[in-house]
Amino acid sequence: MGEKRESLLQEKGETMNEQTKDLVIIGGGPAGLSAAIYAQRSLLDAVTLEREALGGQVILTSEIDNYPGLPHTDGFTLSDAMRAQAEDLGASIVMDPVSGLSRDAATGRFLVTASAARYDAASVILAAGAQPRRAGFEGEERFAGHGVSYCATCDGMFYRGKQVFVIGGGNSAAEEALFLARLASRVTLVVRKDHLRAQTALVRELEANERVEIRLLTSIVSVGGGELPSSIEFRDNASGETHVETYDEGSFGIFVLAGRVPETGLLRGLVELDESGYAVTDERMATEVPGLFVAGDARRKPLRQIVTAASDGAVAATSAAAYLGLPVEG
């Protein structure tokens, strides 16, 4: 894509905007914005590139109650405060999708190709995040963040004493269903296959929990309602028959826990990715490629939350500064 654009520019007699940077940060979510803040504090000549909207997946969250020091906020407010703080410090934030990332083995420098510019960078932080895997039922996008959630530890508290439905049959779905069972009045695990893929110990825990119901060979076809969901259409995957269950509006929530898809396509062929596509890093956010760091949800880690993404970004930026031989905060 980048090569085609450059070719078209040359045909028109134009040249691609080329810039040299100490650091290029790919992604403008909490990890990328935190990295931008710490890059400025380390006096790095850096740019942050975001393709869609600053804040990433966070801006879709209507209520955030677990970010230290900022209770009862929302995703847009929190991410906008991060953006303002970064820009107040002098950070350069550009809305421009990145289409290519490569490294010159001879010089050790990186070429980051975006739509409007090309960057020759001494170091790179990929903070592009991960997208929740969608279930695909009708109404999913409409109620996302308003009755449909993708993170039990993020949003579980908002469903205390209510009924919740959990879509998924793997370890993550089982673990988060057990977590939700401590908060919700009832947890219904909706599994499209005739068995759970979760570990045997987790399955036994689910079966022994009085608040948990497991519906095998079941899928959610659609969700309806007004401002909040009030009905669910289920399909029996064995017979193909469907039925609709109705509830008071806002009395239940749906958690889609079918996994996440990391945005690590730019890293393929450059660094080690695990079986799920997450980048493998050390505690400094460093990959095996010198100067290339990964922060936030795109890397392999035990907990994916806004606060851990922000922490990753701070560590990655200070690690990049150390890599470049600059003094860093202790």
C-alpha positions as CSV (number, residue, x, y, z in Angstrom):
1,M,0.0,0.0,0.0
2,G,2.8,2.4,1.0
3,E,4.8,1.6,-2.2
4,K,1.8,2.2,-4.4
5,R,1.2,5.6,-2.8
6,E,4.9,6.5,-3.2
7,S,4.8,5.5,-6.8
8,L,1.7,7.6,-7.5
9,L,3.3,10.6,-5.8
10,Q,6.4,10.2,-7.9
11,E,4.2,10.1,-11.1
12,K,2.7,13.4,-10.1
13,G,6.1,14.9,-9.5
14,E,5.6,14.9,-5.7
15,T,7.9,13.3,-3.1
16,M,6.9,11.4,0.0
17,N,7.3,13.4,3.2
18,E,10.3,11.9,4.9
19,Q,11.2,12.6,8.6
20,T,14.0,11.4,10.9
21,K,13.0,10.6,14.5
22,D,14.5,9.2,17.6
23,L,11.3,7.3,18.3
24,V,8.1,6.4,16.4
25,I,5.1,5.2,18.6
26,I,2.5,3.3,16.6
27,G,-0.8,3.5,18.3
28,G,-2.6,6.3,20.3
29,G,-4.3,4.3,23.0
30,P,-3.4,4.4,26.7
31,A,-0.1,2.6,26.1
32,G,0.9,4.9,23.1
33,L,-0.2,8.1,24.9
34,S,1.7,7.1,28.1
35,A,4.8,6.3,25.9
36,A,4.4,9.8,24.3
37,I,4.4,11.5,27.7
38,Y,7.5,9.6,28.9
39,A,9.2,10.2,25.6
40,Q,8.8,13.9,26.1
41,R,10.1,13.7,29.6
42,S,13.2,11.9,28.2
43,L,13.6,14.7,25.6
44,L,13.2,12.3,22.7
45,D,12.3,13.6,19.2
46,A,9.2,11.3,18.9
47,V,6.0,11.1,17.0
48,T,2.9,9.1,17.8
49,L,0.9,7.8,14.9
50,E,-2.8,6.7,15.3
51,R,-5.0,5.4,12.5
52,E,-8.5,6.0,13.8
53,A,-9.2,7.6,17.1
54,L,-7.0,8.5,20.1
55,G,-7.8,6.3,23.0
56,G,-8.3,3.2,20.9
57,Q,-10.8,0.7,22.4
58,V,-11.0,2.7,25.6
59,I,-13.2,5.4,24.1
60,L,-15.9,2.8,23.6
61,T,-16.1,2.2,27.4
62,S,-18.9,4.3,28.9
63,E,-17.9,3.7,32.5
64,I,-14.5,3.2,34.0
65,D,-14.3,2.5,37.8
66,N,-10.9,0.9,38.2
67,Y,-8.4,3.5,37.0
68,P,-6.6,4.7,40.2
69,G,-7.4,8.2,41.2
70,L,-10.2,8.7,38.6
71,P,-13.3,6.8,39.7
72,H,-16.6,7.1,37.8
73,T,-15.0,8.3,34.6
74,D,-15.5,7.2,31.0
75,G,-13.2,6.1,28.2
76,F,-13.4,9.3,26.2
77,T,-12.8,11.6,29.2
78,L,-9.8,9.5,30.3
79,S,-8.1,9.2,26.9
80,D,-8.7,12.9,26.1
81,A,-7.0,13.8,29.4
82,M,-4.0,11.6,28.4
83,R,-3.9,13.3,25.0
84,A,-4.0,16.8,26.4
85,Q,-1.3,15.9,28.9
86,A,1.0,14.5,26.2
87,E,0.4,17.5,23.9
88,D,0.9,20.0,26.8
89,L,4.4,18.4,27.2
90,G,5.0,19.0,23.4
91,A,4.2,15.5,22.1
92,S,3.6,15.3,18.3
93,I,0.5,13.2,17.7
94,V,-0.5,12.6,14.0
95,M,-3.6,10.8,12.7
96,D,-2.0,8.7,10.0
97,P,-2.4,4.9,9.6
98,V,0.9,2.9,9.4
99,S,1.1,0.4,6.6
100,G,4.7,-0.8,6.9
101,L,7.5,-1.4,9.3
102,S,11.0,-2.7,8.4
103,R,14.5,-2.6,9.8
104,D,17.8,-2.0,8.0
105,A,20.1,-4.8,9.2
106,A,23.2,-2.7,8.4
107,T,22.3,0.5,10.2
108,G,19.8,-0.9,12.8
109,R,17.4,1.9,11.9
110,F,13.7,1.4,11.2
111,L,11.6,2.6,8.3
112,V,8.0,3.3,9.3
113,T,5.7,3.9,6.3
114,A,2.4,5.8,6.9
115,S,-0.1,7.2,4.4
116,A,1.2,10.7,4.5
117,A,4.8,10.3,5.5
118,R,7.8,8.0,5.9
119,Y,9.8,7.9,9.1
120,D,13.5,7.0,9.5
121,A,13.5,6.0,13.2
122,A,16.2,4.9,15.7
123,S,13.6,3.1,17.8
124,V,10.0,2.0,17.5
125,I,7.3,1.2,20.1
126,L,4.3,-0.7,18.7
127,A,1.3,0.1,20.9
128,A,-1.5,-0.8,18.5
129,G,-3.5,-2.9,21.0
130,A,-5.8,-5.8,20.4
131,Q,-9.4,-6.0,19.1
132,P,-11.9,-8.1,21.0
133,R,-13.2,-11.0,18.8
134,R,-16.8,-10.2,18.0
135,A,-19.5,-12.9,18.4
136,G,-21.4,-11.6,15.3
137,F,-25.0,-11.4,16.6
138,E,-27.4,-8.7,15.5
139,G,-27.3,-5.8,17.9
140,E,-23.8,-6.4,19.1
141,E,-22.3,-3.2,17.8
142,R,-25.4,-1.2,18.8
143,F,-25.1,-2.2,22.4
144,A,-21.3,-2.4,22.7
145,G,-20.4,-0.5,25.9
146,H,-24.1,-0.3,26.9
147,G,-25.1,-3.8,27.8
148,V,-22.5,-5.7,25.7
149,S,-19.0,-5.9,27.1
150,Y,-15.7,-7.6,26.3
151,C,-14.0,-7.5,29.7
152,A,-15.4,-9.0,32.9
153,T,-12.8,-7.5,35.2
154,C,-13.4,-4.1,33.6
155,D,-17.1,-4.0,33.7
156,G,-18.3,-6.7,36.0
157,M,-19.0,-4.3,38.9
158,F,-21.7,-2.6,36.8
159,Y,-23.7,-5.8,36.8
160,R,-23.6,-6.5,40.6
161,G,-26.9,-8.3,41.4
162,K,-28.0,-8.6,37.8
163,Q,-28.1,-11.5,35.4
164,V,-25.3,-11.9,32.9
165,F,-24.7,-14.0,29.8
166,V,-21.2,-15.0,28.9
167,I,-20.4,-16.1,25.3
168,G,-17.5,-18.5,25.0
169,G,-16.3,-21.9,26.0
170,G,-12.5,-21.6,26.5
171,N,-10.4,-20.9,29.6
172,S,-10.9,-17.1,29.4
173,A,-14.7,-17.4,29.3
174,A,-14.7,-19.9,32.1
175,E,-12.4,-17.8,34.3
176,E,-14.4,-14.7,33.8
177,A,-17.7,-16.4,34.3
178,L,-16.4,-17.6,37.7
179,F,-15.4,-14.0,38.4
180,L,-18.8,-12.7,37.4
181,A,-20.5,-15.3,39.6
182,R,-19.1,-13.4,42.6
183,L,-21.0,-10.3,41.5
184,A,-24.0,-11.2,39.4
185,S,-27.2,-12.9,40.6
186,R,-27.0,-15.4,37.8
187,V,-24.4,-16.3,35.1
188,T,-25.4,-18.2,32.0
189,L,-22.5,-19.5,29.9
190,V,-23.6,-19.7,26.3
191,V,-21.5,-22.3,24.4
192,R,-22.0,-22.9,20.7
193,K,-20.4,-26.4,20.7
194,D,-21.5,-29.5,22.6
195,H,-18.7,-29.2,25.1
196,L,-16.5,-26.6,26.9
197,R,-12.9,-26.2,25.7
198,A,-11.8,-24.9,29.2
199,Q,-9.5,-27.0,31.4
200,T,-11.2,-29.7,33.4
201,A,-10.6,-28.0,36.7
202,L,-12.4,-24.9,35.5
203,V,-15.3,-26.9,34.1
204,R,-15.8,-28.6,37.5
205,E,-15.8,-25.3,39.2
206,L,-18.4,-24.0,36.9
207,E,-20.6,-27.0,37.3
208,A,-20.3,-26.8,41.1
209,N,-21.2,-23.1,41.2
210,E,-24.9,-22.6,42.1
211,R,-25.0,-19.3,40.3
212,V,-23.7,-20.6,37.0
213,E,-25.8,-22.3,34.2
214,I,-24.2,-23.8,31.2
215,R,-26.1,-23.8,27.9
216,L,-24.3,-26.0,25.4
217,L,-25.1,-26.1,21.6
218,T,-26.5,-22.6,22.0
219,S,-25.8,-19.3,20.2
220,I,-27.2,-15.8,20.6
221,V,-28.8,-14.7,17.3
222,S,-29.8,-11.1,18.2
223,V,-30.2,-8.7,21.0
224,G,-32.9,-6.0,21.1
225,G,-34.1,-3.2,23.3
226,G,-34.2,0.6,23.6
227,E,-31.3,2.5,25.1
228,L,-30.3,-0.8,26.8
229,P,-30.9,-4.4,25.9
230,S,-34.2,-6.0,26.9
231,S,-34.4,-9.2,24.8
232,I,-32.2,-12.0,23.6
233,E,-32.9,-14.4,20.7
234,F,-31.2,-17.8,21.2
235,R,-30.7,-20.6,18.7
236,D,-30.5,-24.3,19.5
237,N,-27.5,-25.3,17.3
238,A,-28.7,-29.0,17.3
239,S,-32.2,-28.3,16.0
240,G,-31.8,-24.9,14.5
241,E,-34.9,-23.7,16.4
242,T,-34.9,-20.2,18.0
243,H,-36.7,-18.6,20.9
244,V,-36.7,-15.1,22.5
245,E,-36.3,-14.3,26.2
246,T,-37.4,-10.9,27.4
247,Y,-36.2,-9.0,30.5
248,D,-36.5,-5.6,32.1
249,E,-34.4,-3.1,30.1
250,G,-30.9,-2.8,31.6
251,S,-31.4,-5.8,34.0
252,F,-28.8,-8.0,32.3
253,G,-25.5,-7.8,30.5
254,I,-23.8,-9.8,27.8
255,F,-20.0,-10.5,28.0
256,V,-18.4,-11.7,24.7
257,L,-15.3,-13.6,25.8
258,A,-14.4,-15.3,22.5
259,G,-10.8,-14.1,22.6
260,R,-8.9,-11.1,21.3
261,V,-7.0,-10.4,18.1
262,P,-3.7,-8.5,18.6
263,E,-2.8,-5.8,16.1
264,T,0.6,-7.2,15.4
265,G,0.6,-7.7,11.7
266,L,3.4,-5.1,11.3
267,L,5.6,-7.3,13.4
268,R,5.3,-10.5,11.4
269,G,8.6,-11.6,10.2
270,L,10.4,-9.2,12.5
271,V,9.9,-10.5,16.0
272,E,8.7,-13.6,17.9
273,L,4.9,-13.9,18.2
274,D,3.2,-16.5,20.4
275,E,0.5,-18.9,19.1
276,S,-2.2,-16.3,19.5
277,G,-0.2,-13.6,17.6
278,Y,0.9,-11.6,20.7
279,A,4.4,-10.1,20.7
280,V,6.8,-11.7,23.1
281,T,8.7,-9.1,25.2
282,D,10.8,-8.9,28.4
283,E,10.0,-6.7,31.4
284,R,11.5,-3.7,29.6
285,M,8.9,-4.2,26.8
286,A,11.9,-5.1,24.5
287,T,11.6,-7.7,21.7
288,E,14.5,-9.7,20.5
289,V,15.1,-6.9,17.8
290,P,17.2,-4.1,19.3
291,G,15.3,-0.8,19.4
292,L,11.9,-2.4,18.8
293,F,9.5,-2.4,21.8
294,V,5.9,-3.5,22.2
295,A,3.6,-2.0,24.9
296,G,0.0,-2.6,25.9
297,D,-2.5,-5.2,24.7
298,A,-0.4,-6.3,21.7
299,R,2.1,-8.0,23.9
300,R,1.9,-11.3,25.8
301,K,0.9,-10.5,29.4
302,P,-1.3,-11.8,32.2
303,L,-3.6,-8.8,32.6
304,R,-4.9,-6.4,29.9
305,Q,-6.3,-3.3,31.6
306,I,-5.9,0.5,31.0
307,V,-3.6,0.9,34.0
308,T,-1.3,-1.9,32.8
309,A,-1.2,-0.5,29.2
310,A,-0.2,2.9,30.6
311,S,2.5,1.3,32.7
312,D,3.8,-0.6,29.6
313,G,4.0,2.6,27.7
314,A,6.0,4.4,30.4
315,V,8.4,1.4,30.6
316,A,8.7,1.2,26.8
317,A,9.5,4.9,26.4
318,T,12.2,4.9,29.1
319,S,13.6,1.7,27.7
320,A,13.8,3.3,24.2
321,A,15.6,6.3,25.8
322,A,18.1,4.0,27.5
323,Y,18.6,2.1,24.2
324,L,19.5,5.5,22.6
325,G,21.9,6.3,25.4
326,L,19.9,9.0,27.0
327,P,19.4,9.5,30.7
328,V,16.1,8.1,32.0
329,E,13.9,8.7,35.1
330,G,14.8,6.3,38.0
